[in-house]
């Protein structure tokens, strides 16, 4: 895959830290930043998948609200519970 160039602005303290890390690892600043961005995005994607899986388990009754809260955090758990209850009510109303 061809590489693209992006420009990122950071304050001077972070630039110094990147330069120090690059020197310690004998890599370029670009390598350090690239690896950090890739790692960050991969962790975010993994977290989304974990939360999606937990939401499905909650919706099917396989885990409790408390377990959902531990996995997703209270605010996301509340939203998921709201959507599940709304879907259940909508389904029940459709059957009446």
N, C-alpha and C positions, 0 to 999 in steps of 0.2 A: 504494500500500500504506500503510495507516495506521501511524503511528509509535507505538512503545511506549516507556515509560520504564523504565530499569533503574537500580539504585543500585550504584555501585562505590566501594569504600574503597581509598584509596591514601595513602601517607605524604606528609607536607607538602612534602618536597623535590620529589616528582613533580608535586604540584599546582602548585607554583611554576613548574616547567618547562613544564607545560601552559599556564598563564596567560601566560607569556612568549611561547611559540610562538603562542598565539591572538592576542596583541596584535601580534606581528610580522606575522602573516598577515591581520590585521583580520577574524578569525573569532571565533565563540564557543568557549568551552571544550568545549561539547557537540560542535560541528563537528569540532574537532581530535580528540577522543576517538573519535567516530563513524568518521571517516576512518581512524584508526589501527586500530581494531578490524576494519573491513571489509578493509583491506589485509592485516592479519595472517591473517584467516580465509581470504582468497583465496590467499595464499601457501601456507598449510597444505594447502589443497585441491589446489593445483597440484602441490605436493611429493608428496602421496599418489598423484596420477595418474601422475607420473613414476616413482615407485617401483613402482606396479602394472604399468606398461608394461615396466619393466626386469625385473620378476619373470617376466612372460610371455615376454619374449625369452630370459631365462636358461633357463626351463623348456623352451623349444623349441630350445635349443642355439644361438641366434643371438648370444649374448654369453657371455663367460667369467665365472667366479666373481670374478676380479679386477676386471673391468669392473662387475659387479654391486656389488661392495664399494665401488668409487669412487662409485657413484651412491647407494647406500642406506646406506652405513656397514657396518662389519664385523658388528655384532650382528644387524642386520636381514638381511644377506646370509646369515649362518649359518642363521637361521630359515627363510628362503626355500629354501635348499639342502636343509635337513632335510625340509621339506614336499614338495619335488620328489622327493627320493629315496624318501621314504615312499610317495608316490603311485605312483612307478614300480615299487617292490617289490610294492605291493598289486595293481597291474595285472598284473604278471608272475605272481604267485601265483594270481590269478584265471584265468589262461590255462592253468595246469598241471592 
